[in-house]
Amino acid sequence: MAEGSDAVPADVGESKQQQPHRLERKWTFWFDKPKQGSAWGSSLRKVYTFDTVEQFWCLYDQIFRPSKLPINADFHCFKAGIEPKWEDPECANGGKWSVTSRGKNNLDTMWLETLMAMIGEQFDESDEICGVVATVRQRQDKLALWTKTATNEAVQTSIGRKWKEIIDVTDKITYSFHDDSRREKSARGRYSV
């Protein structure tokens, strides 16, 4: 290039498009706001499936935080191909760790920390994780981490300990089997950490 020339090399000034940062697996957001008297799951809707870090942050920035959801709504994030239902084959023999939120901001923080740990494969037993559910209710909001194999106590307690660390909870949390919850409305927890 001659001195004093206004010409600029072709690659200068052009932004090179970066490749998206792929996740280990695909994840799906679901939303449910059942109407009084309707069958469970009849209002469950798939919102969006994502498989890159960029898609996750775009969705997270654009969607409601759980604390902004209407009362009696549930927001789910599950591995793609798994429906957030007890009847799903991946969930049928599983259960869930549950924690009660100490306020709306706390719910949003725990939700985000759990999402990042799940999609970032931060659990040693990542294959055991099905997904997470944020439940917004009049009296108290909850978060539940669903897993595949309820009877494997060692794996479940390892997941529970890791989740407590991730969401920064010091209170005891409990694990209940989906089978117990199906049979009795207030099923007792089988494990606790």
N, C-alpha and C positions, 0 to 999 in steps of 0.2 A: 504494500500500500504506500503510495507516495505521500511524502510529508505535506501536511496542509490539506490533505484530501478529506472530504466529508464522509467518505464511505466507511461503513461499520461492518466488520465481519458478520456473516449471517447468523452465527450462533450466539453472539453477544446481544443481550437485551431480550432474547427469546427465553421464556421460562420453559424449562424442560419439565414435561409432565411426569410426576412421580407415580410409580406403581403403588396401588393401594396395599395396605398392610393386612394381609389375609389372616383370619383367625384359624385356629385348629379345626373348628367346626362351625356350622351355621346355627343361628339362634333365632327364635321367633317371639315377638311381643304379641300378647293376647289381651283382650279387654272383656270384662263381663260386668253387666249391671242388670241383674235379674229383676223382673217385675214381680210384685207380690202375687203369690199363688202359681207362678209359672214353674214348669219343670226345670230342675237344675241343669245347667249347661245349654239351655235353649237360647240364651242370649250371648253365649260365648262367641267372640269374633276374633279371627286372626287379623292382626294389624299390619305386621311387616316382618319379613325374614331378612336377616343381614348376615354377612360373613366377612366384613372388613372393619378395621378400627374406625376408618373414616365414616362408614355408614352408621356405626353405633353412635358416634358423637353427633352426627347430623340428626339422627332420630332422637337422641337424648335431649339435644338442645331444642328440638321442635315439639316434643310431646309433653303432656302434663306430668308434673311430678306427682307421686302418689298422694301427697298432702293436698293437692289441688283437685283430686277426684271427688265426685259426688259421694255422699254417704251411701253405703251398701255396695260400692263398686269394688271390683278386684282387678288388679293389673298383674300380668304374668310375663315372665321371660323364661322360656323353656328351649331345650335343644330342639332344632328343627326335626320334625317327624314325630315328636312327642306332644300329645295334647295334654293340657293341664287338667286331667281327669283321672280319678282312681281307676277307671276301667281301661285306660290305655295300658297295653301290654308291658311297657317299660316302667309303669308306675304301680301296676297291680299288686306286686309283692313288696312294695316299698312303704315308706312313711315320710314323716317330716319333722324337722327341728323347728320350733316356734319361739318367737320372741315378741313381747309386747313393746310398742314404741312409747317413749317417754315424752312425746310431743310431735307436732307436725314436722318441725325441722329435723328432729332426730330420725323420723321415718324416712325422709328424703335422703339423709346422709347414709343410713344403713342400707337403703335400697341401692344407691349408687355404689357403695363399697362392695356390696354383694355382687352386683352386676359385673363390676370390673374384675373381681376375683374369679367369677365363673368363666367369663369369656376369655380371661387371661390365663386360664388353666392353673390357678394358684392352689387348688386343692390337690394333695397327693393322690386322692382317689377321684379324680375328675370324671372318670367313666361312670362312677356311682351317682353323680349329680344329675338330676332330671331338670330342675329349674327352681325358680323362686316366685313366690306370690306375695304381693302387697294387698292387704285386706283393710279397707277403710270402713269403719263403723262409727256409730254415734258416740259410744262410750269409750272405745279404745281401738287403736289401729294395731295391726299385727303384720309380721313378716314371717313367712314359712319357707324353709329350704327343703325341697322335695328330693328324696333319694330313691334308688332302685331296690336295694336288698335290705329290708328291715331286720331280718334275723341275724345279720352279721354285726354283732354288737361291737367288735373291735373296730371295724371300719366306720360304723356310725359314730362311735364316740370320738374317733380321730377327726371325722368331719365336723362334729359339734364343737370340739375344742378349737379347731382352726377357724370356724365361722365366728365363734365368740371373740377370738383375737382380731379378726377382720373387721367386725362391726363394733369392736371396743365395748363389749358388754361384760360386766363383772357379776351380775346376778345369775343364778342358776337358770339354765334353759333345759327344756325337756324334749324328748323324741317320742312321737306316738306312731303306731302302726296304722296304715290306712284301713286294714281289716277291722281293728278295734273301733276306729272312728265311724266306719260304716254301721257297726252293730249298736253302738251307744253314742248318744249325742255328746256327752262329756267324757270321752275316753281318757283313761289315766295314761300318763307318760310311762313308757317302758324303760328309757334310759335318761340320764341327766348328766350334765357337765357344768 
